[in-house]
Each structure stands twice: as C-alpha cells, then as structure tokens.
C-alpha cells in the first residue's frame, strides 16, 4: 500500500511520502489550533510544517513543484501560516494589542521585501548567464569573468528568504503565551533586519565589475580561442538531460583522435551532466551564435543523435558531416531515413551496412564506412568461469520505448519469469540486474515490472546472505569497503567537493581540466571498480542502478547475459560470452533471427523463459556450447575485425574524410577565384528565411 501511495504521489521514498503527508495535515492543524485557540498546539503544528516543507525542498520533491500548479506554492504556504498566526492572535483577544498590529505590519513589510529580493536574484542570474558556456577552454586569460556571488546567497534563495519569518513567528508565539510584547518585537526586528540585509548583500552583484562582459565580448573571445586552437574534428550533440549518456560514450574516443577535437553541445543541461573529459567543450544554446561562430578550421563533424538542432551545423558546407550514432542494434533508429542528410554514415561492422541496404531509406552504400566500436575496448574476452566461483548472469533489459510496443522490452511479459528461473537455477548462479535508465518513463506498467524484478532480486540477496552454502571472505570484504570509502573521498577531493559551487560564468572561467588530477581520477575509478566487486562478493545477487558500476564493468564480471534488442546485445557480443535475447513479440525463433542480426548467435527465449537452461549449460560447459563458433563469426560481422583496432579504424576514417573536405574547399576556392561569387547571407538572414530552425 505504501509503495502504491509513493507511486501515486510521485515521491522518491517512504520518508518523502511521510513528510508530504505531515505537511498537508499540518496546515489544517494550524487552523484548528488558531481557532481553539492554543499557542502550544499552533507552535507544534508550525514546527511540523516548517520541517516537512524544508525536507521536501532538500529532496527536490516532485510534489513540491506540483503544489505551485494548484496555487499552493512556496510563498502561499508561508503566507497562509502567517495569516493563521494573526487569526490565533485575534482569537486570543489580542486584536487591540500592540503585538497584533506589529504582526500585521511585519508581515506586510516582509512581503514588501520579497519583490526586490526576487528581482535582484533574477537579475543576477540573467546577467551572469553566458551566451556560451565552456569547459577546457581558456577564456579567463582573454576576458574578465568575475567570481560568482557566494553560493549560499543564491542557492534556494526564495526558500531562505521566506524562512527568515521564523524569528517573527517565534517571537509572536512567545509574546502571545506570556502576554508580553518584548519577544514579539525582538523577533519582528530580527526578521525585517535580516530580510533587508539579504537584499543589500545581493545588490553589489548586479552591476560593474561583478558581472561578466557583454555577449558580444564573450563571443569574440570564444572566436579568438577557436582561431588559435584550430579545431579539426567536432562532436556535435543536442538532447535532453536523460540522453547525456549518448554523448558521454564518445568522449574517450574524441580524446584519442589524432586531430584536434572539439565537443559542441546545444543544451546547458547536457553540459551539467557531461562526464569528465580533457577534450575542449563549448555549449552554444543559440542557433545564431553557433552559425556565426568561427569553425572554419573544422573538416569533420560527428553527430551521435538525429535531432532537429543538428541543422545549425549541417548547413555549413566547409566540413563533412558524419552520423556515428550512440549504439549499434537492429532497432529502427539504427536505419533512420534522416541519416541520408549526412555525407557519410559510420557503422561498427558489415551488419550496419547491410541494415541500410535492406531498409532502403536512401543511404547509399558508398557513403557507409565501417569503423568498429572504439568504446568496446574495455570489454574483456571471456575465458570461462573461474574455478571456485559460481557463474554470474547479467539481466540487462532495454526500456519500453516511445511507442510502448510490448516487443521492445522483456520486462513487461518475461522479466519476472527470467529472474525467477535464474534465482532458482541449480547449480546456483548469481544474478545482476541492470535496467535501462529510461525504464518506466513512458509506461507505468514497465515501471511496475521493474519494481517487481528489483524486489525479487533484493529478497533473494537477503536469503542468500544467510545461506551457509555461500560464505564470503569477510576480511577481504571489510578491506574492500574501507578502500571504497577512501577512494570515494579522494575522488570527491580531487573533483572539488560533492557539487560545483560556482555558476555558469565561473565554471566557464575555471573549468580547465587539471591533467594530473584527471589521470589520477581515472586510475582511482578503476580501483573503485575492483574494490566494489570485491566488497559485494562473488555470489551476491545485486540490483545495479545509476552510473556506477558502468555497464561494461558489469559485462566483465558476468559470464552470460539476458537482454533485448538493443545496442547492449551488440556490445556484449564483443566479450564472446553466451547470451540470450527474449522474443517478447512472439515472432518465433526463425523470424526473430531473420529480423534481428544480433540474435543469430543467441539463445532465443520465449516469454516463459523456458529456454534459459540452454544458456546456463553453455556457461557451465563452454566446450560443448553449440553457438560458440556462431558468436565468433557474428562478432566480426557486427563489430568489425579485431585488427586494426577500432580506434585506428576510426582515426583513419576521420583522416580520409578530412582530405575529402579539404579537396572540396580547395575546389570551391578555385571556382570562386575564376568567377564572380555571390556573398553568402548572414546567419540571421538564414534563420529568418528558414521556419524549421529553432
């Protein structure tokens, strides 16, 4: 019942649900206490509403954001509490008393401070918002970007300002109880003084040397840096917060390019969720700013997603444009007809080329280049289950998809069956469950299925912990947990703390990576991964959510995987390990294999998961695995040959396309020199003439 209430209220935990209930009940309690009247009861209810409200804000509760939509926002809740306090004073026959008039005057004056406070905070944030934000770009030496206001002044500023009424509320309650005006006027004085001081403390940051230069100056500094750096290969990305992983997977590849790389983002939220990188990053939200930016040195532009904002760079003819995608699978997204707008489409192996040929969406075979998957380098080749360890099976289903087709994810129809059979396997196996981060975002049924699977795995983990057949090296686990704490503390220290305290302007100025720290963090993350798996033991069932451990780390500790049609399957094939894929749409084995290349060497599961025994048999007896040779052939077909390495293939493709781009530009220059070339229109003129550009 509690879990149902949590889902309906869209809160994150039982504690959050309890705080929401207490806050909602607290206001009727305040009214009842005011009508009785009872100062102690009013004070108790006030404490509950203050604490619950504060807790929900600290948790960034969805419920709090929704209250403002029904005219019960933050300011209204404080105002209601103050009006009820005035009602309490009136009910106590204090309406002719000085503290009654003092309370009314205080709250009117206090709310009079809200307008300048809100205006100043908004003005500061707007004036410090950069037309472009950067990382690993040295703008600080070119223009003066002042320090951000102290973090405490702007963080949840409205909540902090409103909570200053606490002094007046406490003073008035004490005076009402003791029938003395002293405490009331002390509290009123403190509230108004601190409110005025808060506004005064913000005023210096709205003018003069406390604000960054004008957008024109900043953009000129960025162009100067670009002219000096001369980027040659750009990774362009646009998307929502949840799609940040699509660009993050390419950052290491960009760092390994033999040409000068640049990561070009279109949304600030992506920059805020970008993984650490030593590649230079520029975030340009405005289409006009991007189109007027000096990218004349760029010869190759890479795109990880097919999105509308790509058009702002696609219309630049001096560079060649390439779709590289963010995964390799048999999903329809892998053969999107939009792909034909690019000069080339790069696929991992022959399978990607054949998909486009079969789909017949207008992408020419001559424009497809096989470059492998550089991201798969960390995936280790399987050597069999180590002696003395039970096999580990990873269940990594994909999400429900935008069309909510039941064939997209096995969670809906097969998830429970798969997990139950794995948990009951004899001889036993360990189960790792790592769901797709989008799971449940479209379908409530998928979210419910995910929670059921999570509960099954967590319950089995508790039961196994007390099973005498499974014993862990307590000393090794204790040491690993201590190592985890040490490593996490060091990473936090090197990363500058639990959260960045600067604003966009300050982070742009100071966001140049320290290479020594960057390399140490990379080493520490590898140590963290080893310590994590040691700390949980080799037999413990586990639900793995969040960014760490990463998917490929889960691959490396697993001996087999169960998944759905997604790039996860194609990536796992790089390990050479046995895998199973669920035919949730009930196409039948032959048709399922015909439509989906990546499952041709898989054990095909029905929704009842009756075939799981075949997968477990292949894990326990690799020499008798009938699909082993098929997996080796499929690996090369999907992902390309092992030699040359994928990053070598990728760099060669970049170099070859850059030569084509340069040849095109030289040809254009010669043509222009021999004739009367018309001047190109400005970016503003192009935008106004093109209604599709946002």
Steps between C-alpha positions, in 0.01 A plus 500: 500500500785736586670425167174581321471830685862582417430436130176700496658797681812466284733529797830321532477321835284420799669784694411744223142374499479541879632857476242582232216359712619688810524826308151462356351412839698771672307790350154378610656441841624861501150624426349283772760619752429864404127456543519325839729706569812318626852641475677167577292313241560775243874495571515121462309505170719788375816301576360203303418715195836680507704179531296299249506782244875543541563126466296475181692790349831340593387183324390700193165324532275482196205566730635841602532609138143384433354698794575826321278382213199483735564840660673353804854607417778585744404866559131414545579237763701751704229764458229260621702414809548869578129579449409214731739644759314832478174305539643338812583842646148623423341195660707566812338845528823674402350686202529828690847415629817658361643160395198440275569817302872425512439157348291644215755775431788249515351255251400778259849649516657155474305426185599843375858372509415195286463702178843670506660176621349297215578772246865526607550123501347471151709791373822348634427164340407656167805726489734214588352267240751456220406489130735200490632285784826310474726240657872465432496827308723773638274805496620633835822633349310679221213669684420587860237268646433595863439258784146378551311631804551282810325169439281538806345825373345352186447134586126455569489874563119531512475227763772662711342844480158370602641306793619826653143541624580234758640758744182707489277192530689370805503843662128550446414156640711563810337839552151354453572235761666734752284805428812713447591693183877486548566167328264590214677820410843343536395229253339752267812714507730204426282380208483842334868573564618169352264535202634847425857377550440211257386740227788737572752215481383418147500854359876524424474206261266667250739755358856607424788257531279236662333402170660330196565689175230546238408205275683665209825512698464140616426371150800692366721334763367157401573572134851612592553172685364302205729688262797413720401137574387418143270204575487241226241244616178596680257279690164678486225397742153615602255330732328480836659439839423130476682468168835625633632143494484512119772763484690376805571169325696686229716723723787254539503441124521876442796517737679230298461672162816588312336827393411789730157419652217724615176397672214729401185484716167673445337482847631618833346198673724271295807698607391464863477122456808455282752244621851626585712549190822668396360588157394865456124550528285792383128518575315729256123509569425767239477405134614845381803493728601159367456597138711813548774314686837464328521128423688548174777261605261209563506233231292221655184532712371193687139458616393248766124557467250601233346818643362822356775728626757315290386719211687802640831326432389278211451808284874580519649370170868538589496187717384145434220368720486148643236310694671276756196421719503395863474126465486216252182297492218374281257762629334720237695797637815344355365550147329837542426653157632833632848345479515577129560870574854418613798467269583164655352255747747305714406156625681252720516216248350346190168448675433874517564535129263215422227649722492816290494297179205293621313802640544692170463843663720692259843452659740395223739213557789722384429736790528233770833442675573219746702628795438250780394612848786676682298503825518121525874490574444454877287186446702189589487177300348207689731231631232290668371503858797519742542189713328522836255771396135456408397645161365854484211581266422862413139594425511831312163567336443808288220750568145504364566750220291797390243285318445273805518190280504192728769355276746772597583376849484159662414659835129521426429138407811301590697691762366322807523159331863558402607614843307232689657222289849644543452533876380137522773361271671182619800506513458859619603816319535861607259753343589859418206717394585823317195670344511767230498851657183592303301206640155609614519851355227430243317193627380463859471126433871485419575693817291255700673201339837654583405538865383138517826373352697721737307361797565141386876555470527688829301234686717223353812692602381511862423127495836411347685704762373259766556186289790296649599380152622847415777648709696814427851598594400739776847649533525568125153657495576720800821617337320560169232710671769704672674543163171615347457767767860615456477509119165683501634759745807555284292529181273751674805696611651501152165588342464808718237370740157341477365771269623794299435820692566742217247620244519466122732797456743394771507139382571623147792703630645231726390183319840409356592145586805430714656212306677357804173491696312366199739208460498428873119496502501256206737272691291530816180413313664178379604424859146582616356249257729222627423586862125513432481148361718367781279668759181333374643152465483262205166341590287797609200590284500868418276773354726751327357843426669832441820576315730275703592222451492562128334262257829372359627431853188285546585324173847417627384337825220308328520166321177537303229756432127514437378810316277638225550644154729795573861611463571326832483166319736611222746634757486183710585291194848656518564287811434171321283385792171311466189716492124472468245736349126493569252478214239702688303572181459124438639509147637147524868400503562503124317827431656662808849411374415611149390844615775552760860436404637521855299197618631255241743354753271539802282265698149623413269521799123486500311712751489201736883486485489119476816501284726649767647156567676513161675823600608366838624178341721702262646687798574186700640301206658743248659215299156359423344837413338459155490877440865583580616510138189693395584765758854539366372550144222733610741710703704584191187557290350742752808672641767458235840329523720514810791631289558781437348618826178694488660828606752457216213442256318802639801729467556380143138579413535849649819562305354377169187712536702805600694464174172491306382809684823684427485400134145634477599832659800544273279432200251763618776756550629440147149527359443824689832641380404436140155656522284756684384321816200640684538585866332248734210629711555564870393247762213727607374518142522122463306447822224743406467336162480148645193437722632155604788649697434552872 
